[in-house]
Amino acid sequence: MSKIKENLIGYDFEYSEAEEARRHIMVDELTEYMLMNMTLLEVKNTLREAIKNDCHTWSTEVLQRQHRGAIKNEQV
């Protein structure tokens, strides 16, 4: 991509490997901090949404297989 296009869409900076490593550390620390300060209900709701979003990305075959494995003793 040309520098002009990069500047127009906001890619006007470059990450160094050291900066990328610092970003990963900051994200990990912030994630831990946020998790420690969430209530159990907040954690449960956040996890529920993440699981739902993940399930919506699965193909029908994968979803059916996962459902059968998890709900095999339940009546649907």
N, C-alpha and C positions, 0 to 999 in steps of 0.2 A: 504494500500500500504506500502511496506517495506521502511525503511529509505534509503536503497541503491537505490531503484528505484526513490524515491523522489529526492534524490541528483542528479541522472543522468538526470532527466527531468527538474530540476530547482526548485523543491519545497523544497529548503533548508532553508526556513524560516517559521515562524509561526506568524500569526497576532493575536494580543490581541484584545479584544473588544474595548479598548480605541484607539488603532491604527486604527482599522477599522472605528470608529466614526470620527477620524481626517481625514482619507482618504475621507470619504463622504463629510465632510465639505470642504476640499480642492477642490474636484471635483465640488461641487456646486459653490464655489467662482470662480473657473477658468471658469466654464461654463458662469456665469454671466459676467465676465470680457471679455471673447471672444465675447459674444453676443453684449455687449455694443460697442465693437470696430469693429464690422462688418458693412459693408455698407448694405443698404436695398437690393441691388441686391445679395450680398453674402448670406444674410439671406434667401432670396427667393429661391436661387439655392440650398442651403443646405436643406431647408425644402422640396423642390420638390423631391430631391433624397431620403430623408427619407420616404416620402409618397410613392414613387415608390417602394422602397425596401419593405415597409410594404404590399403594394398591391400584390407584387409578392409572398408573403408567404400565401396568401388566397387561399382557394379551389376555383374551378371554380364556384360552387354554390354561395358561398359568394360574389365572384367578380361580378357575374351576378346580384345578389340581390342589391349590393351597386350601381352598374352601373344603374340599372333600377330606383332606388330611386333618384339618382343624376341627371340623364339625361332623366327623364320621359317625359318632355315637348320638348325635342330636337329630331330632326330626325337624325338617325345614318346612 
